[in-house]
Amino acid sequence: MMTTRGSFTRLSCALGGSLLALAVGTAAHAQDASQSDEIVVTAQFRAQNLQDTPIAITAVTGAMLEARSQTDLTAVANQAPSVTLKAQSSTFGPALGANIRGVGQFDPSPAVEPGVGIYVDDVYYASLTGSVLDLLDLDRVEILRGPQGTLAGRNSIGGAIKLYSKRPQGDGSGFLQATYGSRNRIELRGSADFALASSLFMRIAGVSKNQDGYVTRLDFGCVNPPGSANNPAVGGVEPTIANLGNCELGKDGSVDTQALRAQLRFDNGGPVEINIAADYTKENRTPPGEILTYANNASPWIRGNSPAVPLDSRFLCGRYCNYASYYMPGGPWTGPAATGFPIAESKYDPVSQFEGWGVSGQVEWEIADKLQLTSISAYRAFNTHFFSDTDLTPLAANGTRGDSDFWSFSQELRLNGELGDGLVEYTLGGYYIDQRTMSTLLVEIRYVPWPGQFQQNDPVNANSKAAFGQILVHPTEALTLIGGLRYTKEHKDYQFYRRTVSGAPHPFLPFDGEVGNYDGNRVDYRLGLQYQLSDDIMAYGQVSTGFKGGGINPRPFTAFQVVPFDPETLTSYELGLKTDLLDRRLRLNVAAFISDYDNIQLTLLSCPQYSDPSTTDDDFGPCAANANAGDGRIKGFEVEATLRPTTGLVIDGALSYLDFHYKRINPAAGGPGNPNGPQLNNTMPYTPKWKWSVGIQYEMDLGSAGSLTPRFDASYQDVTFSNPGNTLLERIPAYTLANARLTWRNGAGDLEVAGEVTNLFGKYYYITAYDSAGAGFATAQPGSPRQWALSVKKRF
């Protein structure tokens, strides 16, 4: 143990020292450099300079988001160390997968909880569905790395992502922006800030985005007519649509989003400030662009337009195309146990729809000098409607029609104060959230020798209550001691509805009406100290904990699999250094950590512990159960740097290293006796060992003609796997992406024209991958190819 930690510490120090020496050598020759920006963050529920906050934070201003051509939340991860954000495949609908420091969640089921907390204006978004947020009219984004269990609470075990909107000022400002680009990209953005009265201000912002897809959906029977080499005359697949000229059925991966946000602010300079916000988002697009990467299933129960068509390599279309038909033909199930079981014909629409809205009210009351009470009340709701032709072929192998309705109400109270003329700063608070999800699915599993077509309409209720506190003690001007504590109590119940298409109880899924319950409580803590070595150098160390809430297995195939699973927990030991050096030309922040990660929640493919006790079979029936699969350890370091060697020139970069290994694996989940599950040498899903980014921009003064600013960004992600078992079919190779942007601004600064190219070198890479265990196929979601755009923005 001592050898491992010692090597880890020496590696971190050596890397940090090397970067510092390189930056010093570069900046030593600089003259007339601009000063580094001061960014104010609220990670500790009080306004602080980023460099004075003892938390590993990536803080990105709205101006920098625009300079990097970043318009949605997933793009921010490219420049954030140890952060992975992925838009999910069609199987999960319009959802986000999030991971920080190897800890997160990529299953949006309401039965499981996110592992990264997502907040907009301090309002918690309780679901991964609909969390691919547009970066609309933001002041800044704060990404807090490491467990935030004391102040952010449950489900921030990996970290938290906080978006903060620009608040109304009543100054008459605003902007309009229009963008046109590749694949008929048309994007309109705008905002307006105005005064309704002397102390009442309003700000309205909106966006409309449309773009054609980049993965072509082809009609297999049209491309390969019956009787051709890939489509024999006997048992062949007929065209989906007769006389289709170019054999094209549609384009997947399109964009069609409209969003609106309105804020009302009352501030008369007195002790009370009130902010009310409302937002609305509507999305109606084609499914994410996916391709088939493997096919080998000769199951006689798979049906195409003719019976017994094998699923094989004929249906591998290419780099940016698939043969999905969204058609599940019917006919009797002819398995030996239930001859004549009816199977309905299904025709899906290839769409992914989301409609969500929310309203929140935040009251800040200066009760007395150095005593402030903050109340945050919020209601959020959404519904989704999506389809997945999971096998991406014209055959009836696997498909899903999904609907989800969600609402939540949350209330938070915080009291911030000071004692002893600033000797002690404290925060006390309470939090409550009540949420309900109705998860409705029509599931088509057509490759198994049993009737795998069923409906589910499952209500899921959850609530959580918490009390928390944090204290900052300043015994000297340079030293701060930190202590925090949070108690959380949570409940979840999940009622299962499993019916045939006709609505009758499903004979092979005999747990219709079963209810699974989970109840738990947890205490999290944070202990730390920070020391101001000089005006421009701060060091900190801390021990902090977090947890991801427990739940109920959402995908049982027997009544014995209707079981709860416990929370997963994490304890992190972290050292950090935040510096502004060389007359504040260089900002260099470094963090190193070791985390003990226990009761890791994974999806099991075999379930001997959930067997029917009346049978002798240790693993009765199929399984896809969520359970606590083992314990692990994560160690790593992160470096972020910004260098301003001369006026107008900015160079920024980030680097992270993550090393995960299992300490223990539940034999039911994996290990030597269960080769289908994770092994001791495997890593966590979507956890790259190395990740880096670099960006450079230079603003050239053109005098009366304004300014011209070129910018170049590059980012690298190491090899990852999308499943715990690290199978070859879910391996995502390493890739490097590059973006470029050129911006002209007029002399007054109120007009700008920008041209951008993303994926500059046309890299072919995967965002996600999916190995359907036992189904005989695997898919992947390629990233968008090179694309360009031209934007015009007018400020007023």
C-alpha positions in Angstrom: 0.0 0.0 0.0 2.7 2.5 0.9 4.6 1.7 -2.2 1.6 2.4 -4.4 0.7 5.7 -2.8 4.3 6.8 -2.7 4.7 6.1 -6.4 1.4 7.9 -7.1 2.5 11.0 -5.2 5.9 11.1 -6.9 4.3 10.8 -10.3 1.9 13.6 -9.6 4.6 15.9 -8.3 6.9 15.1 -11.2 4.2 15.9 -13.7 3.1 19.1 -12.0 6.7 20.2 -11.7 7.4 19.5 -15.4 4.3 21.5 -16.5 5.2 24.4 -14.3 8.8 24.5 -15.6 7.6 24.4 -19.2 5.1 27.2 -18.6 7.6 29.3 -16.7 10.1 28.9 -19.6 7.4 30.0 -22.1 6.2 33.0 -20.1 9.5 34.3 -18.9 10.0 36.1 -22.2 6.5 37.6 -22.2 6.0 41.4 -21.8 2.8 43.5 -21.3 0.7 40.4 -20.6 -2.9 40.8 -19.6 -3.9 39.7 -16.1 -5.6 36.3 -15.6 -9.4 36.5 -15.2 -11.0 36.3 -11.8 -13.8 33.8 -11.9 -16.3 33.8 -9.0 -17.9 30.5 -8.1 -20.4 29.4 -5.5 -19.4 25.8 -5.0 -19.4 26.2 -1.2 -22.7 28.2 -1.2 -20.9 31.5 -0.9 -19.3 33.7 -3.6 -15.6 32.9 -3.7 -12.7 33.4 -6.2 -12.1 30.2 -8.0 -8.5 30.2 -6.8 -9.6 30.5 -3.2 -12.0 27.6 -3.3 -10.5 24.3 -1.9 -12.3 22.1 -4.5 -11.2 20.8 -7.9 -13.3 22.9 -10.1 -13.4 23.5 -13.9 -15.1 26.9 -14.3 -16.0 28.0 -17.8 -17.4 31.4 -18.6 -20.1 32.0 -21.2 -17.6 33.8 -23.4 -15.2 30.8 -23.3 -18.1 28.4 -24.2 -18.8 30.6 -27.3 -15.1 30.8 -28.2 -14.8 27.0 -28.1 -18.0 26.5 -30.3 -19.7 24.6 -27.4 -23.5 24.8 -27.5 -24.6 21.8 -25.4 -23.5 20.2 -22.2 -21.7 17.2 -23.7 -19.2 19.4 -25.5 -18.0 20.9 -22.2 -16.4 17.5 -21.2 -13.8 17.8 -24.0 -11.8 20.4 -22.0 -12.7 19.2 -18.5 -10.2 16.7 -16.9 -11.6 13.4 -15.7 -15.1 14.2 -17.1 -17.1 12.1 -19.5 -20.5 13.2 -20.8 -22.2 11.2 -23.5 -25.5 11.6 -25.4 -27.0 8.1 -25.1 -28.0 5.6 -27.9 -31.6 5.2 -29.0 -32.2 2.3 -26.5 -32.2 4.9 -23.7 -34.1 7.7 -25.4 -33.1 11.4 -25.1 -30.7 10.8 -22.2 -27.3 11.8 -20.9 -24.6 9.5 -19.5 -22.3 11.2 -17.0 -19.1 10.1 -15.3 -16.5 12.1 -13.3 -13.3 10.5 -12.0 -14.6 7.0 -13.0 -17.9 7.3 -11.1 -21.2 8.0 -12.7 -24.2 6.4 -14.4 -25.2 5.6 -18.0 -28.6 4.0 -17.3 -31.4 6.5 -17.3 -34.0 4.1 -15.8 -35.9 5.8 -12.9 -35.0 2.7 -10.8 -31.4 3.8 -10.6 -29.9 7.1 -9.7 -27.4 9.4 -11.5 -23.8 9.4 -10.2 -23.2 13.0 -11.2 -25.5 15.8 -9.9 -26.7 18.2 -12.5 -28.0 21.6 -11.4 -29.3 24.7 -13.2 -29.3 27.8 -11.0 -29.0 25.5 -8.0 -32.0 23.4 -8.9 -31.3 19.7 -9.0 -32.2 17.8 -12.2 -33.1 14.4 -10.9 -33.1 12.4 -14.1 -30.5 11.7 -16.8 -33.3 11.9 -19.3 -33.5 15.3 -20.9 -30.1 16.3 -19.4 -28.3 17.0 -22.7 -28.9 20.7 -22.0 -28.4 23.5 -24.4 -25.9 26.1 -23.0 -28.5 28.9 -23.3 -27.5 32.4 -22.1 -25.1 31.2 -19.4 -22.9 33.2 -17.1 -20.7 30.2 -16.3 -20.5 26.4 -15.9 -18.9 24.9 -12.7 -17.8 21.3 -12.8 -17.0 20.1 -9.3 -14.8 17.0 -9.4 -14.9 14.4 -6.6 -17.7 13.5 -4.2 -19.8 16.5 -3.1 -21.9 14.6 -0.6 -21.9 17.2 2.1 -23.3 20.2 0.3 -24.7 18.7 -3.0 -26.0 15.5 -1.3 -26.8 12.1 -2.8 -26.1 11.2 -6.4 -23.1 13.7 -6.5 -20.7 10.8 -5.7 -18.6 11.4 -8.8 -19.1 15.2 -8.7 -21.5 17.9 -9.7 -22.1 20.0 -12.8 -23.7 23.4 -12.2 -25.0 25.8 -14.8 -25.7 29.4 -13.9 -27.8 31.7 -16.1 -27.1 35.4 -16.5 -29.4 37.2 -14.1 -31.6 40.1 -15.2 -30.0 43.5 -14.8 -32.6 45.8 -16.4 -29.9 47.4 -18.5 -31.6 47.1 -21.9 -28.9 44.7 -23.2 -29.4 41.7 -25.4 -28.2 39.9 -28.6 -29.4 38.1 -31.7 -27.4 35.4 -33.4 -28.0 33.4 -36.5 -26.0 30.4 -37.7 -26.0 28.4 -40.9 -23.8 25.4 -41.5 -23.3 21.8 -42.7 -26.3 19.5 -43.2 -28.7 22.5 -43.3 -27.8 23.6 -39.8 -30.0 26.6 -39.0 -29.7 28.0 -35.5 -31.2 31.1 -34.0 -30.3 32.5 -30.5 -31.2 35.6 -28.7 -31.8 37.3 -25.4 -33.2 40.6 -24.1 -32.8 42.2 -20.6 -35.0 45.0 -19.6 -36.6 46.8 -16.7 -40.3 46.5 -15.9 -40.1 48.9 -13.1 -37.4 50.6 -11.0 -36.7 47.5 -9.0 -38.2 44.8 -11.3 -36.1 43.3 -14.1 -36.7 40.7 -16.7 -34.5 38.6 -19.0 -35.8 36.4 -21.8 -33.6 34.0 -23.8 -34.4 31.5 -26.6 -32.8 29.1 -29.0 -34.0 27.2 -32.1 -31.7 24.5 -33.6 -32.3 22.4 -36.7 -29.9 20.2 -38.6 -30.2 17.1 -40.8 -28.8 13.8 -39.6 -25.5 12.2 -40.6 -26.3 8.5 -40.5 -28.3 7.4 -43.5 -31.0 4.8 -42.9 -31.3 2.6 -46.0 -33.9 0.1 -47.1 -32.1 -3.2 -47.2 -34.5 -4.9 -49.6 -34.1 -1.9 -52.0 -30.3 -1.9 -51.8 -30.2 -5.7 -52.1 -33.3 -6.8 -54.1 -34.6 -10.4 -53.4 -32.5 -12.7 -55.5 -29.3 -10.7 -55.1 -26.2 -12.2 -53.5 -27.0 -10.7 -50.0 -30.7 -11.4 -50.2 -31.7 -14.8 -51.6 -35.0 -15.3 -53.4 -36.1 -17.8 -50.8 -36.3 -16.3 -47.3 -35.2 -12.9 -48.5 -36.2 -9.5 -47.1 -38.6 -7.5 -49.2 -38.2 -3.7 -49.6 -39.8 -1.8 -46.8 -41.3 0.8 -49.2 -41.9 -0.2 -52.8 -40.4 1.8 -55.7 -38.1 3.9 -53.4 -35.9 5.8 -55.7 -32.6 6.1 -53.8 -33.3 3.4 -51.2 -33.0 6.1 -48.4 -35.6 5.9 -45.6 -34.2 8.8 -43.5 -31.3 10.4 -41.7 -30.6 9.6 -38.1 -28.8 11.9 -35.7 -30.7 15.0 -36.6 -31.3 18.1 -34.4 -34.6 19.8 -33.8 -34.8 21.7 -30.5 -36.5 24.8 -29.3 -36.0 26.2 -25.8 -37.1 29.3 -24.0 -36.1 30.7 -20.6 -37.6 33.7 -18.8 -36.4 35.2 -15.5 -37.9 37.8 -13.3 -35.8 39.6 -10.6 -36.9 41.9 -7.8 -34.0 43.9 -6.2 -34.6 47.3 -4.7 -31.3 47.4 -2.9 -33.0 46.2 0.3 -32.5 43.0 2.3 -34.6 40.8 0.1 -33.9 39.7 -3.5 -36.3 37.5 -5.4 -35.5 35.6 -8.6 -38.2 33.6 -10.4 -37.3 31.5 -13.5 -39.3 29.4 -16.0 -38.1 27.3 -18.8 -39.5 25.2 -21.6 -37.8 22.8 -24.0 -39.2 20.8 -26.9 -37.2 18.3 -29.0 -38.5 16.3 -32.0 -35.7 14.6 -33.9 -34.7 11.4 -35.5 -33.0 8.8 -33.2 -29.3 9.1 -32.5 -27.1 8.0 -35.4 -26.0 4.4 -34.9 -24.4 1.6 -36.9 -24.3 -2.2 -36.7 -20.8 -3.4 -35.9 -21.4 -7.2 -35.4 -24.2 -9.6 -36.3 -24.2 -13.4 -35.8 -27.5 -14.9 -34.6 -29.3 -17.7 -36.5 -32.1 -18.0 -34.0 -35.2 -19.5 -35.8 -37.5 -17.1 -33.9 -36.1 -14.0 -35.6 -38.5 -12.9 -38.3 -38.1 -10.6 -41.3 -40.6 -10.3 -44.1 -40.1 -14.1 -44.4 -39.5 -16.5 -41.6 -36.1 -17.8 -40.3 -33.9 -15.1 -41.8 -30.6 -15.2 -39.9 -29.0 -12.1 -38.4 -25.6 -12.0 -40.0 -22.9 -9.8 -41.5 -25.0 -8.9 -44.6 -26.7 -6.3 -42.5 -23.5 -4.4 -41.7 -24.1 -1.3 -43.8 -21.0 1.0 -43.3 -19.5 3.8 -41.4 -22.4 6.2 -41.5 -25.4 4.0 -42.5 -27.7 1.3 -41.2 -30.7 -0.9 -42.3 -33.1 -0.2 -39.5 -36.7 -0.5 -40.6 -38.5 0.0 -37.3 -40.8 -2.8 -38.3 -41.6 -5.8 -36.1 -43.8 -8.2 -38.2 -46.2 -10.3 -36.2 -47.2 -14.0 -36.4 -47.6 -16.8 -33.9 -44.8 -17.7 -31.6 -43.9 -21.3 -32.3 -41.7 -22.1 -29.3 -42.1 -25.6 -27.7 -43.5 -24.3 -24.4 -46.3 -22.1 -25.7 -47.2 -22.9 -29.3 -49.6 -20.4 -30.7 -48.7 -17.6 -28.3 -49.8 -14.5 -30.3 -47.2 -11.9 -31.2 -48.5 -8.5 -32.5 -47.1 -6.7 -35.5 -45.4 -3.4 -34.6 -44.5 -0.5 -36.8 -42.4 2.2 -35.1 -41.8 5.8 -36.1 -38.1 6.6 -36.0 -38.4 9.6 -33.7 -37.0 10.8 -30.3 -39.2 13.4 -28.6 -38.8 15.3 -25.4 -40.9 18.0 -23.9 -40.0 19.5 -20.5 -40.6 22.5 -18.4 -39.9 23.9 -15.0 -40.4 26.8 -12.7 -38.3 27.9 -9.7 -38.2 30.6 -7.1 -35.1 31.7 -5.2 -35.4 34.2 -2.3 -32.2 35.7 -0.8 -32.9 37.5 2.5 -30.2 39.5 4.4 -31.6 38.9 7.8 -28.8 40.8 9.4 -25.2 41.8 8.8 -23.3 38.6 7.8 -26.5 36.5 8.1 -28.3 35.4 4.9 -31.2 33.0 4.4 -31.7 31.4 0.9 -34.8 29.5 -0.2 -35.0 27.6 -3.5 -38.3 26.1 -4.5 -38.7 24.2 -7.8 -41.1 22.1 -9.8 -40.0 20.2 -12.9 -41.8 17.9 -15.4 -41.1 16.2 -18.7 -42.5 13.6 -21.0 -40.6 11.6 -23.7 -41.6 9.5 -26.6 -38.9 7.4 -28.4 -38.3 4.3 -30.5 -35.4 2.0 -30.9 -34.8 -0.6 -33.6 -32.1 -1.9 -31.4 -30.6 -4.4 -33.9 -30.6 -1.8 -36.7 -31.8 -4.4 -39.3 -35.1 -5.0 -41.1 -35.5 -8.2 -39.1 -37.7 -8.6 -36.0 -34.9 -9.2 -33.5 -35.0 -6.4 -30.8 -36.9 -3.2 -30.5 -38.5 -0.8 -28.0 -41.2 1.8 -27.9 -40.8 4.0 -24.9 -42.7 6.7 -23.1 -41.8 8.4 -19.8 -43.6 10.9 -17.7 -41.8 12.6 -14.8 -42.4 15.3 -12.3 -40.5 16.5 -9.2 -40.8 19.1 -6.5 -37.9 20.2 -4.4 -37.3 22.7 -1.6 -34.0 23.8 -0.2 -33.2 26.2 2.7 -29.7 27.5 3.5 -28.5 29.8 6.2 -25.1 31.4 5.7 -23.5 33.3 8.5 -20.3 34.5 10.1 -19.2 34.6 13.8 -16.3 36.3 15.6 -15.6 39.0 13.0 -15.0 36.5 10.2 -13.3 33.9 12.4 -16.0 31.3 11.6 -18.2 31.0 8.5 -21.0 28.5 8.5 -23.8 27.1 6.3 -26.8 25.2 7.7 -29.5 23.8 5.5 -32.2 21.3 4.7 -33.3 19.7 1.5 -36.4 17.8 0.3 -37.3 16.3 -3.1 -40.4 14.3 -4.1 -40.5 12.7 -7.6 -42.6 10.4 -9.6 -41.9 8.7 -13.0 -44.2 6.6 -15.1 -42.0 4.4 -17.3 -44.0 2.9 -20.2 -42.4 0.5 -22.7 -43.3 -2.0 -25.4 -40.4 -4.4 -25.4 -39.7 -6.7 -28.4 -37.2 -9.5 -27.7 -37.7 -11.7 -30.8 -34.5 -13.8 -30.7 -35.3 -15.9 -27.6 -37.3 -19.2 -27.5 -40.0 -17.7 -25.3 -42.6 -14.9 -25.9 -40.4 -11.9 -25.3 -42.9 -9.3 -26.4 -44.5 -7.4 -23.4 -45.8 -4.1 -22.2 -44.7 -2.4 -19.0 -46.3 0.7 -17.4 -44.4 1.0 -14.2 -44.9 3.8 -11.6 -41.8 4.8 -9.6 -42.1 7.0 -6.6 -39.0 8.4 -4.8 -38.3 11.0 -2.1 -35.3 12.1 -0.2 -34.8 14.3 2.9 -31.5 15.8 4.1 -30.0 18.1 6.7 -26.5 19.5 6.2 -24.0 21.9 7.6 -20.5 23.1 6.9 -18.1 25.2 9.0 -15.0 27.2 7.9 -12.7 28.2 10.7 -9.9 30.7 10.1 -7.5 30.4 13.1 -5.0 32.5 11.1 -5.2 34.7 8.1 -3.6 32.0 6.0 -5.1 28.8 7.4 -8.7 27.6 7.0 -10.1 24.4 8.7 -13.2 22.8 7.0 -15.8 20.5 8.4 -19.0 19.3 6.9 -21.8 16.8 7.6 -24.9 15.7 5.9 -27.7 13.2 6.9 -29.9 11.8 4.1 -33.0 9.6 4.3 -34.5 8.2 1.1 -37.3 6.0 -0.1 -38.2 4.5 -3.5 -40.9 2.1 -4.6 -41.3 0.5 -8.0 -44.5 -1.2 -9.1 -44.2 -3.7 -12.0 -46.7 -4.0 -14.8 -46.0 -6.9 -17.3 -48.7 -7.6 -19.8 -49.1 -9.0 -23.3 -49.8 -6.7 -26.1 -53.5 -7.4 -25.7 -53.3 -6.4 -22.0 -53.5 -9.8 -20.4 -51.1 -10.8 -17.6 -47.9 -12.1 -19.2 -47.6 -15.9 -18.5 -43.8 -15.9 -18.8 -43.3 -12.8 -16.6 -45.4 -13.7 -13.6 -44.9 -10.7 -11.3 -47.5 -8.3 -12.7 -48.5 -6.1 -9.8 -45.4 -6.8 -7.7 -43.9 -3.9 -5.7 -40.3 -3.5 -4.9 -39.3 -1.1 -2.0 -36.0 0.5 -1.0 -35.4 2.6 2.1 -32.1 3.8 3.4 -30.2 6.5 5.2 -26.7 7.8 5.1 -24.2 10.2 6.8 -21.6 11.9 4.6 -18.8 14.1 5.8 -16.0 16.4 4.6 -12.8 17.2 6.6 -10.2 19.5 5.1 -7.8 22.4 5.4 -6.5 25.0 3.1 -3.4 27.1 3.5 -2.5 30.3 1.7 1.2 30.0 1.0 1.3 33.4 -0.6 -1.1 35.8 -2.2 -1.0 33.7 -5.4 -0.5 30.1 -4.1 -3.1 28.1 -2.1 -2.8 24.4 -1.1 -5.5 22.2 0.3 -6.1 18.7 1.5 -9.4 16.9 2.3 -11.2 13.7 3.0 -14.7 13.7 1.6 -17.5 11.1 1.0 -20.5 10.7 -1.2 -23.1 8.1 -2.2 -25.4 7.1 -5.0 -28.8 6.2 -3.8 -30.1 2.6 -3.8 -33.1 1.3 -5.7 -35.0 -1.7 -7.2 -33.9 -3.9 -10.1 -36.0 -2.4 -13.0 -35.6 -5.4 -15.4 -36.6 -8.6 -13.6 -37.6 -11.7 -15.5 -38.8 -13.6 -12.4 -40.5 -12.5 -9.2 -37.3 -13.5 -7.3 -35.4 -10.7 -9.3 -37.7 -8.0 -7.9 -35.1 -7.0 -5.3 -33.6 -3.8 -4.0 -29.9 -2.9 -4.2 -27.9 -0.8 -1.8 -26.3 2.6 -2.3 -22.8 2.7 -3.6 -20.3 4.8 -1.6 -17.1 6.6 -2.1 -14.4 8.0 0.2 -11.9 10.3 -1.5 -8.5 11.6 -0.2 -7.4 14.6 -2.2 -4.5 17.1 -2.2 -4.6 20.2 -4.4 -2.6 23.3 -5.4 -4.1 26.5 -6.9 -1.7 29.1 -8.2 -1.5 32.4 -10.1 2.1 32.8 -11.1 4.4 35.1 -13.1 2.6 38.3 -12.3 -0.7 36.4 -12.8 0.2 35.5 -16.4 0.1 31.8 -15.6 -2.7 30.0 -13.7 -1.9 26.4 -12.8 -4.1 24.2 -10.7 -3.2 20.6 -9.8 -5.2 17.9 -7.8 -4.2 14.4 -6.9 -6.6 11.9 -5.3 -7.2 8.3 -4.1 -10.7 7.1 -3.8 -12.2 3.9 -2.2 -15.3 3.0 -4.2 -17.5 0.4 -2.5 -20.8 -1.5 -3.3 -20.4 -0.5 -7.0 -23.8 -0.7 -8.8 -23.6 -2.8 -12.0 -26.0 -4.8 -14.2 -25.6 -8.5 -13.7 -26.1 -11.0 -16.6 -26.5 -14.0 -14.2 -28.3 -14.0 -10.9 -27.7 -17.1 -8.7 -28.5 -15.1 -5.6 -31.9 -14.2 -7.0 -33.0 -17.8 -7.8 -36.2 -19.6 -7.3 -35.6 -21.5 -4.1 -38.0 -24.2 -5.1 -35.7 -25.2 -8.1 -32.3 -26.8 -8.1 -31.2 -24.4 -10.8 -28.8 -21.8 -9.3 -29.6 -19.3 -12.0 -33.3 -19.6 -12.8 -34.2 -17.8 -16.0 -32.6 -14.8 -17.8 -31.2 -11.9 -15.9 -30.4 -8.2 -16.3 -30.4 -7.3 -12.6 -28.9 -4.2 -11.1 -26.9 -5.2 -8.0 -23.9 -4.3 -5.9 -21.1 -6.0 -7.7 -18.0 -5.2 -5.7 -15.4 -2.7 -4.5 -12.7 -0.8 -6.2 -10.0 1.8 -5.9 -9.4 4.9 -8.1 -6.3 7.0 -8.1 -5.5 9.9 -10.4 -4.4 13.4 -10.9 -5.6 16.4 -12.8 -3.8 19.5 -14.1 -5.4 22.7 -15.5 -3.4 25.6 -16.8 -4.1 29.0 -18.5 -1.1 31.0 -19.9 -1.3 34.6 -21.1 2.3 35.3 -22.3 1.4 38.5 -24.1 -1.5 40.8 -24.6 -4.2 39.1 -26.6 -2.7 35.6 -26.5 -4.3 32.9 -24.4 -3.2 29.2 -24.1 -5.2 26.9 -22.0 -4.8 23.1 -21.3 -5.9 20.3 -19.1 -4.6 16.8 -18.4 -6.0 13.9 -16.3 -4.9 10.4 -15.4 -7.3 7.8 -13.9 -6.3 4.3 -12.7 -9.2 2.1 -11.6 -8.9 -1.5 -10.2 -11.2 -3.8 -8.4 -10.4 -4.8 -4.9 -13.3 -7.3 -4.7 -15.9 -8.7 -7.1 -19.2 -10.2 -6.1 -19.0 -13.8 -7.5 -22.5 -13.4 -8.8 -21.4 -10.4 -10.9 -18.1 -11.6 -12.3 -14.7 -13.0 -11.4 -13.1 -16.3 -12.4 -16.3 -18.2 -11.9 -18.4 -15.8 -14.0 -16.6 -14.9 -17.2 -19.5 -12.9 -18.5 -19.1 -10.3 -15.8 -16.3 -7.9 -14.8 -12.9 -9.3 -13.9 -10.2 -7.9 -11.5 -8.2 -6.4 -14.4 -11.2 -4.6 -15.9 -12.0 -0.9 -15.7 -15.2 1.0 -15.2 -17.4 2.0 -18.2 -16.4 5.2 -20.0 -13.3 5.8 -17.8 -10.4 6.9 -20.0 -7.0 6.4 -18.3 -5.5 9.5 -20.1 -7.4 12.6 -21.2 -6.0 15.9 -22.4 -7.0 19.1 -24.1 -5.2 22.2 -25.4 -6.5 25.5 -26.8 -4.9 28.6 -28.2 -6.3 31.9 -29.3 -4.9 35.3 -30.3 -6.9 38.5 -30.6 -5.3 40.7 -33.3 -6.1 44.4 -33.0 -7.1 45.8 -36.5 -7.6 49.4 -35.3 -10.7 51.0 -36.6 -11.6 47.7 -38.4 -12.1 46.0 -35.1 -10.3 42.7 -34.1 -9.7 39.3 -35.5 -9.4 36.2 -33.2 -8.4 32.8 -34.5 -8.7 29.9 -32.0 -7.7 26.2 -32.2 -8.7 23.4 -29.8 -7.6 19.8 -29.6 -8.7 17.1 -27.2 -7.7 13.5 -26.6 -9.6 10.6 -25.0 -7.9 7.3 -24.2 -9.5 3.9 -24.9 -12.7 3.2 -23.0 -15.2 0.4 -22.7 -19.0 0.9 -22.5 -19.7 -2.1 -20.3 -18.3 -3.5 -17.0 -17.0 -6.7 -18.7 -14.8 -4.7 -21.1 -15.8 -6.9 -24.1 -14.1 -6.3 -27.4 -17.4 -5.3 -29.0 -17.9 -2.4 -26.5 -14.3 -1.2 -26.8 -14.2 2.5 -27.9 -10.7 3.2 -29.4 -8.8 6.3 -28.4 -9.3 9.4 -30.5 -8.2 13.0 -30.9 -10.6 15.7 -32.0 -9.7 19.2 -33.3 -11.9 22.4 -33.7 -11.1 25.7 -35.2 -12.8 29.1 -35.1 -12.2 32.6 -36.6 -14.0 35.5 -35.1 -14.1 39.1 -36.4 -15.5 41.9 -34.1 -16.1 45.5 -35.1 -14.5 48.4 -33.2 -17.5 49.0 -31.0 -17.7 45.3 -30.1 -21.4 45.0 -30.8 -21.1 43.0 -34.1 -19.2 39.8 -34.8 -19.0 37.3 -37.5 -17.5 33.8 -36.8 -16.6 30.8 -38.9 -16.0 27.5 -37.3 -15.1 23.9 -38.2 -15.6 21.1 -35.7 -13.9 17.7 -36.1 -11.5 19.6 -38.3 -9.5 16.6 -39.5 -12.6 14.4 -40.1 -11.8 11.8 -37.4 -14.1 8.8 -37.3 -14.8 7.8 -33.7 -17.4 6.3 -31.5 -19.4 8.2 -28.8 -21.0 5.0 -27.4 -21.0 1.3 -28.1 -23.4 -1.5 -27.2 -22.8 -5.2 -27.1 -26.1 -7.0 -26.8 -25.1 -10.0 -24.8 -26.8 -13.1 -26.0 -28.6 -11.3 -28.8 -25.9 -11.8 -31.4 -25.3 -8.2 -32.4 -23.4 -5.1 -31.4 -23.9 -1.5 -32.3 -22.0 1.8 -32.0 -22.8 5.5 -32.2 -20.3 7.3 -34.4 -19.6 11.0 -33.7 -20.5 13.6 -36.2 -18.1 14.0 -39.2 -16.4 17.3 -40.0 -18.9 20.2 -40.2 -18.7 23.9 -40.7 -20.8 26.8 -39.6 -21.0 30.6 -40.1 -22.5 32.8 -37.4 -23.5 36.5 -37.2 -24.1 38.0 -33.8 -25.4 41.5 -33.0 -25.3 42.9 -29.4 -27.4 45.8 -28.2 
